[in-house]
Amino acid sequence: MQVDTKKWTKKINELINNNKYIVYTMGCQLNENDSEKISGMLEESGYIRTNNPEEAAVIVFNTCCVRENAEDRLFGKLGEVKKCKDENGTIIAIGGCMMQEKNMVDKLKRSYPFVDLIFGPHTLEKFPENLYNILKEHKKIDDILDIDGYIYEGIPVVRDDKYKASVPIMNGCNNFCAFCIVPYVRGRERSRNPQDIINEIQELANNGYKEITLLGQNVNSYLVSQKQKGEDVNYKITVQNEDMIVNSFATLLRAINKIEGIERIRFISPHPKDFTDDVIEAIKDCEKVCKLIHLPLQSGSTEILRVMNRKYTKEQYLNLVDKIRGKIPEATFTTDIIVGFPGETEQDFEDTLDVVKRVKFEQVFMFIYSRRVGTVADKMENQVDEEIKHIRFEKLKRLYAELVEESNKKYVNTVQRVLVEGVSKTNDKMLTGRTESNKVVNFEGSKELIGTMQDVEVISEHMWYLKGKL
């Protein structure tokens, strides 16, 4: 659905005096993409970004509700910015997934009554309208929808990076994993029209972007929910003046691969149960699609996976890895792992360590299980003791550190294609970039190389980065 935000942003521009804003992002890459749209709508309204909350006329918190520490961070920041409200009359807005949780909204109203606007991900496109009404009428607004909402096109975007961009291809999730709140706050799966996706990526390529990451809670079920409803999903689209049919995630990858100027295509997150053969073939055939595959494991225990409602076993996961490597020998993997899910025994945890050892992941994003109100797992009685969770977490960290050290050695004396992202944060005489497998490489070079792809020889490895030379 197309939206025109300018109707409201022009009105806002006529009202504002102090035109500084700040957006705090507290979540995943989808959350970050929503923040880029919030920034886009604010800047279209005449606001200018600042990093100092004390000089901001508008402060926006874009929240996440996947883990408990996100709540603690929000409440801490709200305490910090209250003085901005008291001294400057700053407008405080809170959006994102956390606002779809009734208990959280009730707590905000009770404990933080100075908040002006509460909105959810389903009403993001109405942000300028709501902001205008706050400025004009000085009233507090709640704009939460308990329905799935629509896919909105045409919202302005201000991106933080000049060379890498994230592009959502779908919203929502139908999987209902026992630990996850996402289906309850983001709603059911809704896929974007492929031509809208192609147009957005083409514009990014025209503006000099080299790498794009396709986003979705379950990207490899793109268009599946429409198929299940009996809708015609054989979209006729045009890419680089070539007509194509897109009717699946695999065909979408092949279409994006044809866009000139884009050098790398990544995607997160797929679901192992939906990783079909046509997607594997597309990754193999498309030279721009990175052979680094994010494949969430969550647990290596078949029993825990069953209780999690993940719909695959340890053996099925390992067989999928073997199948992918059989088709794409250079494939590498990253993953997500939850430690201490309810009922996890020592043997269950050892099964997780076993998978990590066998797959040899390039990166492991590991999390200690935290209870989320409204999920199935929250009601389970066999919660794991916090001390045991932390002991297991540290054991997994040590194993991962050993694997990283081992993995890094294979890069030494090889030539890697690196997207030069900027100047190193720790040494302003060095440039930094990433390989296709997402390894950080630091090397000497002219700043004119920033934003380009360069061949870099790796000369040494240093735990969390590689050192190279042009």
N, C-alpha and C positions, 0 to 999 in steps of 0.2 A: 504494500500500500504506500503510495507516494504522499509525502507531507510537505507543506510549505511553512517553514519556521519563520520566514521573513515577515510574515503578517504581524507577529508578536515582537520579533527582535527590533524592528524599526520603531515600534512604540516604546520599547524599553530605552532605546538610544535617546529618545526625546526627554526621558525622565531623569537619567542618572547624572550625578555630579562627580562623585568619586567613582572611578571606573576600573578599580583593581579587583582581581579575583584570585582565588586559590582553590584547587581541587585536590583532596587527599584520596588516594586510591588504595583500597584494602582488600585485594583479592587476586583472582586468576587473570589470565590474559583476556578472557571475555569481559571481565570487569574493567580491565585497563582500556579495552576498546570502547566500552560505554563511557569511560571518563574522557576519552578523546572526543566523543560526540558532545558531551556536556561542555567541554572547552570550546568546541566548535560553535555551539549555540551561544555561549557567553561572548565569544569574540565577534560573532556576527552581530551581537547586540551592542558592541562598542566597548566591551570590557577588555582589559589588558592583564595578562598573567603576572602574578608576583609570587615570590617565595616567602614573603613576610606576612603572616596572618594579621599583624597589628595594623597594616595599611590596607587590608582588603575590605571592600564593601560587601563582597559575597564570599562566603566560605562553604564549600560543598564537600560532604563526606560521601564517597561511593563505596558501600560496604559489601562485605562477604560474610557468609554464615556457615562456611564449611567447617571451620575450626573455632574452638572456644577462644583462643587468644585474639581473634579478630574483634570479639566483643570487648575484651579488656582494653585493646588498643583504642577502639572508638570511644569508650567512656573516659579513658585518660585524656584523649585529645579534646573531647568536649569540655572537660574541666579546664583545660588550658585556654580555650577560645572564649570561655564565658566572659572574661574581662573585655574582650573585643566587642562583645554584644553590649556590655554595660557601659563602656566608655565611648564607643563609636556608633552604636546602633547597627552593627554588622548583621547582615542577613545570614542566618545559619540554615543550611539545607542538608538533609540526609536522604540518600537514595540507595539503590542496590538491593541485593537479595535479602539482606537482613530485615529490610522493611516489609517483607512478605510474611514475617513471623509475628503473629498477633501479640505474643508475650513480650517481644522486643519493643513493638510500637507502644504497648501499654506502659512498659518501664520507662521509655523515653518521655512520654507525656507526664508521667508521675514524677520522675526525677530530674528531667531536663526540660522544663516548660518553656525555656527561652528559644527552643528550636522553632523556626518559622515554617519550614516546608518538609514534609515527609512524603517520599514518592518511591515507587517500586520500579523494577525493570520493565514492566508492561506499560508504564506511562511516561517513559523517558522522553518521547517526542513532545510531550506537553510541558516540558520544563520552562520554555520561554513564556508560555501563557501563564503558568502558575507564578513565575517570578514577576511578571508584569502586574498581576493582581495583588501580590504582596506589596510591591512598590506603590501602587495606586491607592489601595484600600487599607493597607497596614493591617491585614488580617492573616491569621495562621491557616495553613492549608494542609490537608491530608489528601493524597491522591494515590490510593492503592486499589488495584484491581485483583480480584481473586480468580479471574479467568486467565486463559493462556495468553491473550493479547494477540497482536498481529506482527508480521514482519514489516518494518517501516523502512522505506527508501527515501533518500533525499535529505537526511539529517546532515548538517555540515560537520566536518571532522577537522580537528587540529591535531596532527600527529607529533609525537615527541621525538621520533627518529626520522632522519632524512633519507635513509637507505634501506631500512627494514620496516615492514608494515604487517599488521595482522588484519585479516579479512574474515569476518564471520560468514559461514555458509549456512548455518542453521541455529535455531534456538531450542532450548528445552531438552528433555530426556524422557524416554519411556521405560527405562530399565529398573528403577526402584531398587537399587542395591541397598541392603539393610542399613548401611552406615551413612547413607548419603541423603542430604536434605534437598539437593538440586531439583528433582522432579516436582517437589512441593512448592518451590519458590520461583523456578523458571518455567514451569508448566510442561506440557507435552511437546513432542518434537514438531517443529515447523521449519521447513526448508525454504531458503531464498530461491527466487527465480535465477536460473543459471546465467541468463543474459545480464542481469543486474550485477552478478558476481564478476563476470568477464569485463563488463564496462568499468567497474571500480578498479580492477587490477590493471586494465589497459591505461586508465588515467594515472595510476601509480607509476607504471612503466614510463609514461610520457613525462612524468615529473622527476625521473631519475632514480626511482626505487629499484633495487636489485634483487631483494629477497622478500618473499611474502610467506606468511604462515596462515594456513586455513584453520579456522577455529570452529569448534562445536563440542557439545558434551559427548557426542558420539558421531564423529564425522563420517564413518563408513556406513552409517544408516541414512545418509543423505538421500532424500526423496522416498525413502522406504515407507514412511507413514502415509504419504500421498498414494503410493501404490496399493497399500492395504485398504485404503478407502475406495479403491476402484477408479481413481482419477487418472487421466492420461498424463503421463510424465515424460513423454517423448518430445522434449523441448527442442524446437528448431532454433538454433542460435547462429550468430556470425562471429567468427574469430579471425582477425587479420584478413578480412574479405573472403574468408572461406566458410561455407555453410557446414554445420555439424549437428548431430543429434546428441543431446545430453539427457540421460535417463538414469544415471547412477553416479556414485562417487568416482568410480573408475573412469567413466567417460568425462566427468568434470576435470579430473586430473589431466587427461589427455588434451582437453580443450585449453586449459590454462598453460600447458606446456608449449603451446604454439605462440604465445604472446611474446612478441619481440621486446627485448630490453630486460625482461625478467630473467635472472640467472639462476635463482634457487627457489624451490617450492618445498615448504615444510607443512606438516599438518599435525594438529593435536585436538582432541584425543580420540583414537580409535578404540573399539572394544574388541578384545580377542575373539569373542563368540561371533562377531560379524565380519571378521577379516577374511573376505572372500578371495577366491583365486583370481578373479578379474582385477582386483585391486593390486595383488602381488604382481601380475603381469604388467599393469600400468606403471608401477614403480620401476620395474625392470626396464621397460621400453622407453620411459620418459627421461631423457638425459638431465633435465632440470630438477626432477623430483629427487630430493636428498635420500640417500640410502641409509640414513640414520632414522630408525623407526621407533617412535614412542609407543610402547606396548604395555599398558598398565597391568601389573600382576596382582597387586593388593595383598595376596597371601600365596605361599607355595603349598599350603595344605589343602588337599581336596575337600576335607570335611569343613574347614573354615570357609572355603570358597562356596560350598553348598549353603552354609548358614548365611553368608553374605549375599546370596542370590546372584552370584556372578555367572552361573550357567556354563561353566567350563571346569575341567579338572586340572590337576597339576600335569598329568600326562598329556592332555589335549593342548595345554599351553606350550609345553616343551616340543610337542610334535609340530605345532604351528611355527615355532622358531626354526626348527629343522627344515620345514617346508620352505620358509622364506629364504633361508641360507642356501638351500638346494637350488633355488631359482636365481638368487642374488648373492653370490659368494661374498661380496664385499659388504653386505648388510651389517650394520651395527645397531644396537638397541639401547634405549633408555626405558625407565619404568617408574611406577609409583608403588610404594609398599606401605601398608599400615601395620604397625606393631602393637600388639596387645588388644586385638579385637576380642569381644566377649567370648569366653570359652577356649581361647587359645592356650594349648598346653605346650610344654617344652618340646614335645615331638612335632607339634604343628609348626612351631617356630623353627626347628631344625629343618623341616621341609622347605621353609622359605629360604633359609641360608643355602640349602642344597641347590635350589633353582638359581639363586644369585651366582653361585660358584660355576654352575654349568653353562649359563647363558653368557656370563662375563659382561654385564651391562657397562656401557660407557658412562652412564650417569644413573644414580638411584635417588629419586626424590622420596625421602622416607618421613613418615609421620607417626607420632604416637597417637593411638586412637583416643578421640575425645567424644563424649556423648553429645548428641544433638537432639534437642527436644523435637518430637514429631516423627523421628525415624523409628524403624522396627528395632534396631540394635539398642536404642535407649531404654527400651522396656525389658531387655534381657537381664536376667537375674545373676548370671555367672560372669559379672564384670571382673576383669583382671586387676590385681592389686597394682597401684601406681608404682611402687618400688620395682616390682617385677617388670613392668612395662619399660622403665628407664634402664634397667640392667640389660634387657634384650635389645633396646634401641642402641645402646653403646656397643654391644657386640656386633650388631649389623653395621654400625659406622666403622668399626675397626676392619671388618671384612671388606667393606667398600673401599676404604683407604688402601688396603693391600691390592685390590683389583685395579684401582686407578694408577697406582705406581707401575704395576705390570703392564697395563694398557698403554701408558704413555711411552714406554720403551720402544714399542713397535713403530712409533712415529719418527724416531731419531734416524737421520740420514735419508728420510723420504722427502719428496717435494709435494706440498699440499697447496691446493687452490684456496686462497684466503680472501674473504670479503673484508676490506680494510674499513674498520668502523670509527676510528678516531685515534686520539693520543692516549697512551697508557695513563691510567689514573695514578700509578705509583712512580712513573718516570716520564716526564714530559719530553724527553729526548727520544722516546720509543713510540712506535705506532702499535696498535693492537687490532686484532681481527679474529675471525673464527673460521675453522675448517668446515667442510661439509658435515663432519661428525660432531660439530659444535665444540671442538677443542679451542681454547683461547691460545693465540700465538702472538707473542710480542717480538718486534724486530725493528731495526733502524730503517728509516726511510723518510722521504719528503712528505710534508703534509698535503701536497697536491695529490697524493695517492688515495687520500681518504674518499671513500665512496666508490672505489674501483675494486676489481678482482685482480689479485696478484698471485704469482707462483712464488711460494716461500719454502726454502729448504729448512727443515727442522734440524737444529744442531745440538739441542739439549732438552731434557725434560725436567720440570720442576713442579711436582705434585699437582698444583691446580692450574698450571699453564705450561706452554711450550715456548722455547726460545728459538728464533729462526733468523734467516737472512734472505734477502731478495735474491 
